[in-house]
Amino acid sequence: MAPFTPVSGLIAFAVNLLIGGAALHLAARYVVFRDRPGALTYEHAIVTALLGAVVWALLSWIPVVGVLLALLGWIGVIQWRYPGGWLDAVKLGVAAWAAAVIILAVLELAGVRTLTALGVPGA
């Protein structure tokens, strides 16, 4: 395996963010908001994944309640960035998690094992 360098770290970050954005995009476009295709772009999903990852990083370290606060914060980012209410945000979050798991499973079957879905917790 090649040694870690700043460039390889940036590439890994970008690829992981693209995967997280793809999961959010698929969940938003084809699962949750089929009837509202207007502002649901891939770029929008990438920014949402990045913001969700930042919120997760800021809150998940808090002892005892950090993971719960981080999950609520992540759902809050989705609710803020996408149309609909909190229930739609929860549905989108669950669908994005499922999409990320499927994307990562397909990549693993193809021999790519070191990727994650940045911006989608637990995937």
Protein Blocks (a to p, Z undefined) as FASTA:
>chain_A
ZZddfklmmmmmmmmmmmmmmmmmmmmmmmmmmmlmmlmcfklmmmmmmmmmmmmmmmmm
pghjlmmmmmmmmmmmmmmmpgcdfklmmmmmmmmmmmmmmmmmmmmmnopakbccehia
hZZ
